[in-house]
Amino acid sequence: MRIVFSTYGTFGDVNPLIAVALELKRRGHRPVLAVPDMFRPKIEPLGIGFARVRPDQDPLDTRLIAMIYDIKHGTETGLREFLFPSLRQSYDDLLAAVQAEGGADLLVTGELAYAGPIVADKTGIPWASYVLAPFSFFSAYDPPVLPPYPTLARVQERIPALGHVVARFARLVTRKWPEPVYALRRELGLPRGQDPIFDAKHSQRLALVLYSAVMGAPQPDWPPSAKITGFAFHDGAGDDGRLPAELSAFIESGPPPLVFTLGSAAVMNAGDFYEQSAQAAEILGQRAVLLIGADDRNLPKRKLPGTICVARYAPYSQIFPRASVLIHQGGIGTTAQALRAGRPMLVMPYSHDQPDNARRVRRLGVAEVLGRSRYRARPAARLIWQLLSDHTYQARATAVAAQVAAEKGAAAACDALEAVLQLR
């Protein structure tokens, strides 16, 4: 079967699709990833079909990344200034990918691929959807942390019924955002349809939940088609997923280090995170690894001691299990790898789903959270020391890692997709 996947975002958004595509390929299917061109070099060498879908993303556009990660307006900016102005191009590109090579048997889209449900409605192709984080369901029964209003989360924990009010409030605030989606549907002769931000993104045929059940249980207001599979892991690189030699030698030369990282997008808007992190490691007398990405501005300005190693990239599956504590931004891809590694974490969330992910891993007993505006060397050092000295964090992290490992998310997702194809 030829199965087309589509999404936008970071490598944390695309890597789960690569994991599922590789498993489908192993089973004899023909997966195609219809995503922005920046992901082509990572996909084509794996023998997975690739189709370019606009708008293109520039991973080095630090201005756009800073705007999108703004805690108050980032989500609105990403939709109204980046995705929606190119919606017609997205539709044309995805339609071409679906119709190529004799046509696809199934279309599978993430929530940011707003053209996906439109292509499905226009062509009649069977369509499935997926989500990567609990935030995507915006459940009134398990309400997420809203980045601009973090105190609401604490109030909701004391007054559960407030979740329904927050859900209605969110719909009210965003009601005008998806007008470009409605306009394209009118142009194509389709009915207005459901709200694209909250409802239309979920397929009634199959809504894959590509995260672990430890992050959140099914709720009454989830779509009936939702199926939790577990995380789908992939983080291989051109070096076959091995650690750089210098980094590997550093890790092997002493006790497990602290590992500081900001994923693949927030790292382009790091501010003084790495300066403060290096100071925190020195205050604690701990060895540390700073994964600084491609932006040279992240290089610490001062000479660091030999106990701190700076690297641009390392596969998380290789370095996280060898760390003592993981300090990161709370993106779902990074969080998933940290949970699988079974290591305590300190989360410094930016925006979108990150504050909600941070609250959930803290609720699991495997993490502490420090707001971005408060991230300084001494407060970070105090929380890291708490994670190191209180062994209940490590014990809980080990138990959660066993649960995550047992789920085999990529295989479970493929089973669900094959069941949809068989029903067809």
KELOBA-967805 format. One record per residue (C-alpha): residue number from 1; x, z, y. Coordinates in steps of 0.001 Angstrom, whole numbers. Layout:
% KELOBA-967805
{seq = NUM&xx = X&zz = Z&yy = Y}
...
***
This chain:
% KELOBA-967805
{seq = 1&xx = 0&zz = 0&yy = 0}
{seq = 2&xx = 1140&zz = -731&yy = 3574}
{seq = 3&xx = 669&zz = 2399&yy = 5697}
{seq = 4&xx = 1285&zz = 2390&yy = 9470}
{seq = 5&xx = 2160&zz = 5657&yy = 11248}
{seq = 6&xx = 2231&zz = 6058&yy = 15021}
{seq = 7&xx = 3187&zz = 8814&yy = 17443}
{seq = 8&xx = 5100&zz = 9613&yy = 20633}
{seq = 9&xx = 7289&zz = 12511&yy = 21645}
{seq = 10&xx = 10634&zz = 13845&yy = 20501}
{seq = 11&xx = 12619&zz = 13651&yy = 17283}
{seq = 12&xx = 10737&zz = 16802&yy = 16315}
{seq = 13&xx = 7568&zz = 14670&yy = 16381}
{seq = 14&xx = 9038&zz = 11706&yy = 14502}
{seq = 15&xx = 11102&zz = 13497&yy = 11846}
{seq = 16&xx = 8044&zz = 14717&yy = 9876}
{seq = 17&xx = 6784&zz = 11119&yy = 9744}
{seq = 18&xx = 10162&zz = 9978&yy = 8445}
{seq = 19&xx = 9958&zz = 12632&yy = 5717}
{seq = 20&xx = 6490&zz = 11452&yy = 4669}
{seq = 21&xx = 7513&zz = 7777&yy = 4909}
{seq = 22&xx = 10542&zz = 8330&yy = 2667}
{seq = 23&xx = 8364&zz = 10011&yy = 42}
{seq = 24&xx = 5806&zz = 7190&yy = 233}
{seq = 25&xx = 8623&zz = 4656&yy = -135}
{seq = 26&xx = 9866&zz = 6522&yy = -3209}
{seq = 27&xx = 6354&zz = 6203&yy = -4654}
{seq = 28&xx = 6360&zz = 2442&yy = -4159}
{seq = 29&xx = 4397&zz = 2132&yy = -892}
{seq = 30&xx = 5404&zz = 273&yy = 2288}
{seq = 31&xx = 5411&zz = 2717&yy = 5221}
{seq = 32&xx = 5848&zz = 1440&yy = 8778}
{seq = 33&xx = 6607&zz = 3659&yy = 11770}
{seq = 34&xx = 5058&zz = 2231&yy = 14959}
{seq = 35&xx = 6834&zz = 4298&yy = 17603}
{seq = 36&xx = 8870&zz = 3821&yy = 20814}
{seq = 37&xx = 12038&zz = 1773&yy = 20532}
{seq = 38&xx = 14366&zz = 4756&yy = 21048}
{seq = 39&xx = 13663&zz = 5786&yy = 17440}
{seq = 40&xx = 14573&zz = 2406&yy = 15895}
{seq = 41&xx = 18249&zz = 3281&yy = 15141}
{seq = 42&xx = 17117&zz = 6328&yy = 13187}
{seq = 43&xx = 14392&zz = 4571&yy = 11192}
{seq = 44&xx = 15615&zz = 1114&yy = 10197}
{seq = 45&xx = 18796&zz = 2265&yy = 8378}
{seq = 46&xx = 16544&zz = 4276&yy = 6045}
{seq = 47&xx = 14767&zz = 1134&yy = 4879}
{seq = 48&xx = 11513&zz = 2142&yy = 6550}
{seq = 49&xx = 9511&zz = -518&yy = 8381}
{seq = 50&xx = 9658&zz = -293&yy = 12168}
{seq = 51&xx = 7331&zz = -1603&yy = 14900}
{seq = 52&xx = 7893&zz = -1025&yy = 18593}
{seq = 53&xx = 4992&zz = 562&yy = 20456}
{seq = 54&xx = 5072&zz = 1024&yy = 24211}
{seq = 55&xx = 5516&zz = 2864&yy = 26493}
{seq = 56&xx = 9222&zz = 3064&yy = 25812}
{seq = 57&xx = 10814&zz = 6472&yy = 26147}
{seq = 58&xx = 14198&zz = 7080&yy = 27746}
{seq = 59&xx = 15732&zz = 10157&yy = 26097}
{seq = 60&xx = 18151&zz = 10480&yy = 29019}
{seq = 61&xx = 15492&zz = 10483&yy = 31752}
{seq = 62&xx = 16015&zz = 14083&yy = 32794}
{seq = 63&xx = 13620&zz = 13746&yy = 35736}
{seq = 64&xx = 10700&zz = 12815&yy = 33465}
{seq = 65&xx = 11606&zz = 15504&yy = 30937}
{seq = 66&xx = 11676&zz = 18157&yy = 33671}
{seq = 67&xx = 8244&zz = 16995&yy = 34902}
{seq = 68&xx = 6728&zz = 16970&yy = 31418}
{seq = 69&xx = 8089&zz = 20432&yy = 30618}
{seq = 70&xx = 6752&zz = 21956&yy = 33831}
{seq = 71&xx = 4782&zz = 24976&yy = 32648}
{seq = 72&xx = 1837&zz = 24428&yy = 34993}
{seq = 73&xx = 1416&zz = 20654&yy = 35124}
{seq = 74&xx = 3586&zz = 19270&yy = 32315}
{seq = 75&xx = 811&zz = 18277&yy = 29909}
{seq = 76&xx = -1225&zz = 16599&yy = 32652}
{seq = 77&xx = 1858&zz = 14756&yy = 33924}
{seq = 78&xx = 2751&zz = 13489&yy = 30466}
{seq = 79&xx = -717&zz = 12088&yy = 29892}
{seq = 80&xx = -1720&zz = 10803&yy = 33319}
{seq = 81&xx = 1655&zz = 9491&yy = 34490}
{seq = 82&xx = 3340&zz = 8392&yy = 31267}
{seq = 83&xx = 977&zz = 7678&yy = 28352}
{seq = 84&xx = -2320&zz = 6620&yy = 29920}
{seq = 85&xx = -961&zz = 4021&yy = 32414}
{seq = 86&xx = 444&zz = 2086&yy = 29409}
{seq = 87&xx = -2566&zz = 2564&yy = 27136}
{seq = 88&xx = -3434&zz = -1153&yy = 26975}
{seq = 89&xx = 139&zz = -1984&yy = 25970}
{seq = 90&xx = 42&zz = 785&yy = 23362}
{seq = 91&xx = -3174&zz = -673&yy = 21964}
{seq = 92&xx = -1804&zz = -4239&yy = 21837}
{seq = 93&xx = 1415&zz = -3133&yy = 20141}
{seq = 94&xx = -291&zz = -898&yy = 17587}
{seq = 95&xx = -2900&zz = -3562&yy = 16820}
{seq = 96&xx = -96&zz = -6061&yy = 16158}
{seq = 97&xx = 1667&zz = -3569&yy = 13863}
{seq = 98&xx = -1543&zz = -2976&yy = 11913}
{seq = 99&xx = -2300&zz = -6694&yy = 11527}
{seq = 100&xx = 1260&zz = -7802&yy = 10633}
{seq = 101&xx = 2310&zz = -8781&yy = 7103}
{seq = 102&xx = -1218&zz = -9387&yy = 5903}
{seq = 103&xx = -2611&zz = -6209&yy = 7401}
{seq = 104&xx = -2258&zz = -2496&yy = 6773}
{seq = 105&xx = -4221&zz = -519&yy = 4205}
{seq = 106&xx = -4204&zz = 2698&yy = 6245}
{seq = 107&xx = -3421&zz = 3822&yy = 9806}
{seq = 108&xx = -2142&zz = 7364&yy = 10398}
{seq = 109&xx = -1724&zz = 8653&yy = 13960}
{seq = 110&xx = -630&zz = 11747&yy = 15811}
{seq = 111&xx = -2625&zz = 13215&yy = 18650}
{seq = 112&xx = -602&zz = 11497&yy = 21407}
{seq = 113&xx = -1220&zz = 8042&yy = 19929}
{seq = 114&xx = -4473&zz = 7634&yy = 21849}
{seq = 115&xx = -4641&zz = 3944&yy = 20947}
{seq = 116&xx = -4922&zz = 4820&yy = 17245}
{seq = 117&xx = -8635&zz = 5720&yy = 17069}
{seq = 118&xx = -9408&zz = 2707&yy = 19284}
{seq = 119&xx = -7566&zz = 338&yy = 16925}
{seq = 120&xx = -9381&zz = 1918&yy = 13985}
{seq = 121&xx = -12794&zz = 1538&yy = 15648}
{seq = 122&xx = -12091&zz = -2060&yy = 16671}
{seq = 123&xx = -10690&zz = -3266&yy = 13330}
{seq = 124&xx = -12445&zz = -996&yy = 10833}
{seq = 125&xx = -9126&zz = -77&yy = 9189}
{seq = 126&xx = -9206&zz = 3265&yy = 7340}
{seq = 127&xx = -7692&zz = 5881&yy = 9626}
{seq = 128&xx = -6215&zz = 9323&yy = 9083}
{seq = 129&xx = -4787&zz = 11703&yy = 11666}
{seq = 130&xx = -2299&zz = 14539&yy = 11626}
{seq = 131&xx = -1214&zz = 17506&yy = 13737}
{seq = 132&xx = 2109&zz = 19302&yy = 13786}
{seq = 133&xx = 1253&zz = 22652&yy = 15411}
{seq = 134&xx = -1725&zz = 25061&yy = 15584}
{seq = 135&xx = -1983&zz = 24434&yy = 19324}
{seq = 136&xx = -3371&zz = 20956&yy = 18553}
{seq = 137&xx = -6625&zz = 22336&yy = 17147}
{seq = 138&xx = -7302&zz = 24498&yy = 20214}
{seq = 139&xx = -9466&zz = 26760&yy = 18091}
{seq = 140&xx = -11834&zz = 29173&yy = 19817}
{seq = 141&xx = -11444&zz = 31491&yy = 16797}
{seq = 142&xx = -7623&zz = 31441&yy = 16911}
{seq = 143&xx = -7076&zz = 30545&yy = 20578}
{seq = 144&xx = -3669&zz = 29224&yy = 21594}
{seq = 145&xx = -1430&zz = 30460&yy = 24367}
{seq = 146&xx = -2094&zz = 28331&yy = 27455}
{seq = 147&xx = 1310&zz = 27750&yy = 29104}
{seq = 148&xx = 45&zz = 28209&yy = 32695}
{seq = 149&xx = -1909&zz = 31366&yy = 31754}
{seq = 150&xx = 180&zz = 33392&yy = 29261}
{seq = 151&xx = -1572&zz = 36665&yy = 30111}
{seq = 152&xx = -4826&zz = 35218&yy = 28779}
{seq = 153&xx = -3373&zz = 35372&yy = 25273}
{seq = 154&xx = -2956&zz = 39145&yy = 25504}
{seq = 155&xx = -6490&zz = 39545&yy = 26836}
{seq = 156&xx = -7864&zz = 37343&yy = 24028}
{seq = 157&xx = -6239&zz = 39548&yy = 21422}
{seq = 158&xx = -8269&zz = 42487&yy = 22768}
{seq = 159&xx = -11461&zz = 40468&yy = 23380}
{seq = 160&xx = -11733&zz = 37830&yy = 20607}
{seq = 161&xx = -14947&zz = 36313&yy = 22025}
{seq = 162&xx = -12979&zz = 35204&yy = 25073}
{seq = 163&xx = -11524&zz = 32400&yy = 22947}
{seq = 164&xx = -14769&zz = 30451&yy = 23225}
{seq = 165&xx = -14723&zz = 30816&yy = 27009}
{seq = 166&xx = -11120&zz = 29601&yy = 27179}
{seq = 167&xx = -11936&zz = 26584&yy = 25018}
{seq = 168&xx = -14774&zz = 25584&yy = 27338}
{seq = 169&xx = -12556&zz = 26188&yy = 30360}
{seq = 170&xx = -9864&zz = 23887&yy = 28937}
{seq = 171&xx = -12390&zz = 21093&yy = 28438}
{seq = 172&xx = -13619&zz = 21537&yy = 31997}
{seq = 173&xx = -10128&zz = 21388&yy = 33498}
{seq = 174&xx = -9165&zz = 18243&yy = 31559}
{seq = 175&xx = -12478&zz = 16394&yy = 31706}
{seq = 176&xx = -11209&zz = 13639&yy = 34044}
{seq = 177&xx = -7835&zz = 13089&yy = 32412}
{seq = 178&xx = -8896&zz = 10664&yy = 29634}
{seq = 179&xx = -10840&zz = 8239&yy = 31842}
{seq = 180&xx = -8297&zz = 5441&yy = 31012}
{seq = 181&xx = -9202&zz = 5895&yy = 27321}
{seq = 182&xx = -12910&zz = 5523&yy = 28056}
{seq = 183&xx = -12199&zz = 2503&yy = 30284}
{seq = 184&xx = -10279&zz = 697&yy = 27532}
{seq = 185&xx = -13040&zz = 1390&yy = 25038}
{seq = 186&xx = -15580&zz = -102&yy = 27465}
{seq = 187&xx = -13356&zz = -3152&yy = 27955}
{seq = 188&xx = -13204&zz = -3688&yy = 24193}
{seq = 189&xx = -16968&zz = -3312&yy = 23774}
{seq = 190&xx = -16746&zz = 72&yy = 22058}
{seq = 191&xx = -18919&zz = 3130&yy = 22758}
{seq = 192&xx = -17444&zz = 5911&yy = 24884}
{seq = 193&xx = -16739&zz = 8098&yy = 21859}
{seq = 194&xx = -15721&zz = 11747&yy = 21716}
{seq = 195&xx = -13302&zz = 13562&yy = 24019}
{seq = 196&xx = -9865&zz = 12058&yy = 23170}
{seq = 197&xx = -7970&zz = 15231&yy = 24062}
{seq = 198&xx = -9929&zz = 17605&yy = 21836}
{seq = 199&xx = -12112&zz = 15743&yy = 19347}
{seq = 200&xx = -11495&zz = 12001&yy = 18890}
{seq = 201&xx = -7869&zz = 12583&yy = 17836}
{seq = 202&xx = -9041&zz = 14095&yy = 14504}
{seq = 203&xx = -10077&zz = 11686&yy = 11747}
{seq = 204&xx = -13219&zz = 12557&yy = 9811}
{seq = 205&xx = -11616&zz = 10908&yy = 6759}
{seq = 206&xx = -8446&zz = 13028&yy = 6651}
{seq = 207&xx = -6761&zz = 15268&yy = 9223}
{seq = 208&xx = -3369&zz = 16263&yy = 7847}
{seq = 209&xx = -2060&zz = 19639&yy = 8974}
{seq = 210&xx = 1695&zz = 19164&yy = 8749}
{seq = 211&xx = 2643&zz = 22772&yy = 9307}
{seq = 212&xx = 2910&zz = 25835&yy = 7114}
{seq = 213&xx = -64&zz = 28091&yy = 6470}
{seq = 214&xx = 2095&zz = 30972&yy = 7707}
{seq = 215&xx = 1595&zz = 29603&yy = 11243}
{seq = 216&xx = -2194&zz = 29740&yy = 11114}
{seq = 217&xx = -5101&zz = 29770&yy = 8675}
{seq = 218&xx = -8032&zz = 27282&yy = 8734}
{seq = 219&xx = -10703&zz = 28146&yy = 11295}
{seq = 220&xx = -14482&zz = 27491&yy = 11397}
{seq = 221&xx = -14103&zz = 24977&yy = 14244}
{seq = 222&xx = -11447&zz = 22869&yy = 12520}
{seq = 223&xx = -12660&zz = 19420&yy = 11408}
{seq = 224&xx = -13945&zz = 19499&yy = 7791}
{seq = 225&xx = -11352&zz = 16859&yy = 6911}
{seq = 226&xx = -8406&zz = 19144&yy = 7794}
{seq = 227&xx = -5930&zz = 19765&yy = 4990}
{seq = 228&xx = -2887&zz = 22039&yy = 5302}
{seq = 229&xx = 115&zz = 20545&yy = 3518}
{seq = 230&xx = 3065&zz = 22479&yy = 4936}
{seq = 231&xx = 5987&zz = 21286&yy = 7019}
{seq = 232&xx = 7519&zz = 17874&yy = 6219}
{seq = 233&xx = 11271&zz = 18154&yy = 6758}
{seq = 234&xx = 13817&zz = 15521&yy = 7749}
{seq = 235&xx = 16840&zz = 15851&yy = 10010}
{seq = 236&xx = 19386&zz = 13469&yy = 8539}
{seq = 237&xx = 21680&zz = 11582&yy = 10902}
{seq = 238&xx = 24144&zz = 8716&yy = 10638}
{seq = 239&xx = 26642&zz = 11151&yy = 9110}
{seq = 240&xx = 24364&zz = 11735&yy = 6102}
{seq = 241&xx = 23284&zz = 15077&yy = 7508}
{seq = 242&xx = 26686&zz = 16727&yy = 7277}
{seq = 243&xx = 28079&zz = 19138&yy = 9847}
{seq = 244&xx = 30868&zz = 17823&yy = 12095}
{seq = 245&xx = 34209&zz = 18837&yy = 10593}
{seq = 246&xx = 35272&zz = 21023&yy = 13520}
{seq = 247&xx = 31940&zz = 22873&yy = 13523}
{seq = 248&xx = 32015&zz = 23349&yy = 9761}
{seq = 249&xx = 35531&zz = 24807&yy = 9979}
{seq = 250&xx = 34424&zz = 27204&yy = 12729}
{seq = 251&xx = 31471&zz = 28483&yy = 10713}
{seq = 252&xx = 33589&zz = 29015&yy = 7634}
{seq = 253&xx = 36270&zz = 30887&yy = 9587}
{seq = 254&xx = 34281&zz = 34078&yy = 10127}
{seq = 255&xx = 30925&zz = 35910&yy = 9969}
{seq = 256&xx = 27691&zz = 33979&yy = 10508}
{seq = 257&xx = 27393&zz = 33050&yy = 14196}
{seq = 258&xx = 24512&zz = 33111&yy = 16630}
{seq = 259&xx = 23181&zz = 29562&yy = 17090}
{seq = 260&xx = 21771&zz = 28506&yy = 20472}
{seq = 261&xx = 19838&zz = 25234&yy = 20729}
{seq = 262&xx = 17096&zz = 23605&yy = 22820}
{seq = 263&xx = 15946&zz = 20922&yy = 20401}
{seq = 264&xx = 16068&zz = 17225&yy = 21281}
{seq = 265&xx = 14097&zz = 17161&yy = 24573}
{seq = 266&xx = 14272&zz = 20514&yy = 26373}
{seq = 267&xx = 18053&zz = 20251&yy = 26002}
{seq = 268&xx = 17896&zz = 17600&yy = 28751}
{seq = 269&xx = 16471&zz = 20244&yy = 31105}
{seq = 270&xx = 18577&zz = 23193&yy = 30024}
{seq = 271&xx = 19369&zz = 24725&yy = 33406}
{seq = 272&xx = 21838&zz = 27585&yy = 32884}
{seq = 273&xx = 20649&zz = 28368&yy = 29349}
{seq = 274&xx = 24051&zz = 27733&yy = 27769}
{seq = 275&xx = 25990&zz = 29649&yy = 30437}
{seq = 276&xx = 23732&zz = 32671&yy = 29983}
{seq = 277&xx = 23836&zz = 32317&yy = 26198}
{seq = 278&xx = 27640&zz = 32277&yy = 26096}
{seq = 279&xx = 27678&zz = 35434&yy = 28217}
{seq = 280&xx = 25151&zz = 37084&yy = 25903}
{seq = 281&xx = 27333&zz = 36341&yy = 22876}
{seq = 282&xx = 30372&zz = 37801&yy = 24643}
{seq = 283&xx = 28461&zz = 40941&yy = 25658}
{seq = 284&xx = 27562&zz = 41449&yy = 21986}
{seq = 285&xx = 31008&zz = 40532&yy = 20675}
{seq = 286&xx = 29362&zz = 37943&yy = 18412}
{seq = 287&xx = 30569&zz = 34548&yy = 17291}
{seq = 288&xx = 28300&zz = 31772&yy = 18538}
{seq = 289&xx = 27573&zz = 28049&yy = 18365}
{seq = 290&xx = 26155&zz = 26245&yy = 21404}
{seq = 291&xx = 24411&zz = 22980&yy = 20492}
{seq = 292&xx = 24399&zz = 21345&yy = 23925}
{seq = 293&xx = 23132&zz = 17793&yy = 23225}
{seq = 294&xx = 24250&zz = 14665&yy = 25076}
{seq = 295&xx = 23936&zz = 15976&yy = 28642}
{seq = 296&xx = 27399&zz = 16858&yy = 29982}
{seq = 297&xx = 25807&zz = 19204&yy = 32504}
{seq = 298&xx = 25203&zz = 21591&yy = 29603}
{seq = 299&xx = 28926&zz = 22137&yy = 29083}
{seq = 300&xx = 29802&zz = 25687&yy = 30172}
{seq = 301&xx = 31746&zz = 25635&yy = 33424}
{seq = 302&xx = 34313&zz = 28203&yy = 32369}
{seq = 303&xx = 36779&zz = 28402&yy = 29535}
{seq = 304&xx = 35147&zz = 29992&yy = 26514}
{seq = 305&xx = 36834&zz = 32315&yy = 24016}
{seq = 306&xx = 37665&zz = 31070&yy = 20535}
{seq = 307&xx = 34659&zz = 32961&yy = 19196}
{seq = 308&xx = 32290&zz = 30406&yy = 20781}
{seq = 309&xx = 32094&zz = 26844&yy = 19493}
{seq = 310&xx = 30465&zz = 24035&yy = 21496}
{seq = 311&xx = 28976&zz = 21044&yy = 19647}
{seq = 312&xx = 26654&zz = 18279&yy = 20754}
{seq = 313&xx = 24617&zz = 18055&yy = 17551}
{seq = 314&xx = 24293&zz = 19518&yy = 14082}
{seq = 315&xx = 21592&zz = 18971&yy = 11427}
{seq = 316&xx = 19464&zz = 22105&yy = 11548}
{seq = 317&xx = 19029&zz = 22140&yy = 7782}
{seq = 318&xx = 22797&zz = 22558&yy = 7459}
{seq = 319&xx = 23592&zz = 25001&yy = 10264}
{seq = 320&xx = 20509&zz = 27239&yy = 10528}
{seq = 321&xx = 20872&zz = 28885&yy = 7093}
{seq = 322&xx = 24472&zz = 29766&yy = 8019}
{seq = 323&xx = 23531&zz = 31538&yy = 11259}
{seq = 324&xx = 22829&zz = 35218&yy = 11932}
{seq = 325&xx = 20162&zz = 34729&yy = 14626}
{seq = 326&xx = 18642&zz = 31485&yy = 15978}
{seq = 327&xx = 17919&zz = 31215&yy = 19692}
{seq = 328&xx = 15757&zz = 28216&yy = 20601}
{seq = 329&xx = 12933&zz = 26762&yy = 22717}
{seq = 330&xx = 10100&zz = 27048&yy = 20211}
{seq = 331&xx = 9370&zz = 23372&yy = 19590}
{seq = 332&xx = 7524&zz = 22998&yy = 16323}
{seq = 333&xx = 10305&zz = 20985&yy = 14669}
{seq = 334&xx = 12960&zz = 23559&yy = 15569}
{seq = 335&xx = 10642&zz = 26423&yy = 14642}
{seq = 336&xx = 9898&zz = 24855&yy = 11260}
{seq = 337&xx = 13600&zz = 24526&yy = 10451}
{seq = 338&xx = 14200&zz = 28119&yy = 11570}
{seq = 339&xx = 11402&zz = 29403&yy = 9333}
{seq = 340&xx = 12755&zz = 27417&yy = 6386}
{seq = 341&xx = 16257&zz = 28796&yy = 7003}
{seq = 342&xx = 14949&zz = 32371&yy = 6784}
{seq = 343&xx = 16716&zz = 33649&yy = 9872}
{seq = 344&xx = 15420&zz = 35878&yy = 12687}
{seq = 345&xx = 14944&zz = 34129&yy = 16023}
{seq = 346&xx = 14730&zz = 34666&yy = 19743}
{seq = 347&xx = 12401&zz = 32089&yy = 21302}
{seq = 348&xx = 12610&zz = 30991&yy = 24948}
{seq = 349&xx = 9580&zz = 28685&yy = 25270}
{seq = 350&xx = 9123&zz = 25995&yy = 27898}
{seq = 351&xx = 5602&zz = 24498&yy = 27803}
{seq = 352&xx = 3035&zz = 22614&yy = 25646}
{seq = 353&xx = 2827&zz = 24202&yy = 22178}
{seq = 354&xx = 6032&zz = 26217&yy = 22549}
{seq = 355&xx = 4558&zz = 29475&yy = 23973}
{seq = 356&xx = 1932&zz = 29416&yy = 21234}
{seq = 357&xx = 4519&zz = 28793&yy = 18508}
{seq = 358&xx = 6581&zz = 31642&yy = 19951}
{seq = 359&xx = 3656&zz = 34075&yy = 19768}
{seq = 360&xx = 2931&zz = 33075&yy = 16176}
{seq = 361&xx = 6466&zz = 33624&yy = 14884}
{seq = 362&xx = 6608&zz = 36943&yy = 16723}
{seq = 363&xx = 3320&zz = 37851&yy = 15044}
{seq = 364&xx = 4958&zz = 37017&yy = 11706}
{seq = 365&xx = 7599&zz = 39655&yy = 12409}
{seq = 366&xx = 10500&zz = 37183&yy = 12368}
{seq = 367&xx = 11100&zz = 36733&yy = 16113}
{seq = 368&xx = 11147&zz = 38105&yy = 19615}
{seq = 369&xx = 10235&zz = 36127&yy = 22744}
{seq = 370&xx = 11896&zz = 35964&yy = 26160}
{seq = 371&xx = 10274&zz = 33895&yy = 28914}
{seq = 372&xx = 12305&zz = 31101&yy = 30423}
{seq = 373&xx = 12239&zz = 32638&yy = 33912}
{seq = 374&xx = 13616&zz = 35886&yy = 32470}
{seq = 375&xx = 16300&zz = 34371&yy = 30243}
{seq = 376&xx = 19537&zz = 35987&yy = 31411}
{seq = 377&xx = 22571&zz = 37169&yy = 29505}
{seq = 378&xx = 21783&zz = 40894&yy = 29359}
{seq = 379&xx = 18052&zz = 40706&yy = 28473}
{seq = 380&xx = 18891&zz = 38066&yy = 25854}
{seq = 381&xx = 21711&zz = 40212&yy = 24476}
{seq = 382&xx = 19392&zz = 43235&yy = 24153}
{seq = 383&xx = 16832&zz = 41282&yy = 22143}
{seq = 384&xx = 19461&zz = 39571&yy = 19995}
{seq = 385&xx = 20958&zz = 42972&yy = 19191}
{seq = 386&xx = 17490&zz = 44200&yy = 18225}
{seq = 387&xx = 17153&zz = 41251&yy = 15839}
{seq = 388&xx = 20592&zz = 41921&yy = 14364}
{seq = 389&xx = 20302&zz = 45677&yy = 13980}
{seq = 390&xx = 16691&zz = 45999&yy = 12746}
{seq = 391&xx = 16855&zz = 44608&yy = 9214}
{seq = 392&xx = 13084&zz = 44281&yy = 8903}
{seq = 393&xx = 13327&zz = 41011&yy = 10863}
{seq = 394&xx = 15664&zz = 39527&yy = 8253}
{seq = 395&xx = 13590&zz = 40835&yy = 5360}
{seq = 396&xx = 10443&zz = 39313&yy = 6804}
{seq = 397&xx = 12227&zz = 36037&yy = 7582}
{seq = 398&xx = 13390&zz = 35796&yy = 3979}
{seq = 399&xx = 9846&zz = 36330&yy = 2695}
{seq = 400&xx = 8392&zz = 33726&yy = 5071}
{seq = 401&xx = 11087&zz = 31215&yy = 4091}
{seq = 402&xx = 10017&zz = 31525&yy = 458}
{seq = 403&xx = 6427&zz = 30724&yy = 1429}
{seq = 404&xx = 7502&zz = 27694&yy = 3469}
{seq = 405&xx = 9706&zz = 26381&yy = 658}
{seq = 406&xx = 6883&zz = 26633&yy = -1871}
{seq = 407&xx = 4583&zz = 24336&yy = 105}
{seq = 408&xx = 6491&zz = 21004&yy = -292}
{seq = 409&xx = 4785&zz = 19510&yy = 2732}
{seq = 410&xx = 5888&zz = 15861&yy = 2494}
{seq = 411&xx = 4768&zz = 15530&yy = -1129}
{seq = 412&xx = 1449&zz = 17272&yy = -426}
{seq = 413&xx = 820&zz = 14963&yy = 2544}
{seq = 414&xx = 1509&zz = 11898&yy = 395}
{seq = 415&xx = -866&zz = 13173&yy = -2279}
{seq = 416&xx = -3607&zz = 13461&yy = 356}
{seq = 417&xx = -2908&zz = 9982&yy = 1754}
{seq = 418&xx = -2939&zz = 8445&yy = -1722}
{seq = 419&xx = -6277&zz = 10138&yy = -2419}
{seq = 420&xx = -7713&zz = 8469&yy = 701}
{seq = 421&xx = -6422&zz = 5095&yy = -459}
{seq = 422&xx = -7900&zz = 5566&yy = -3922}
{seq = 423&xx = -11282&zz = 6466&yy = -2442}
{seq = 424&xx = -11140&zz = 3282&yy = -443}
***
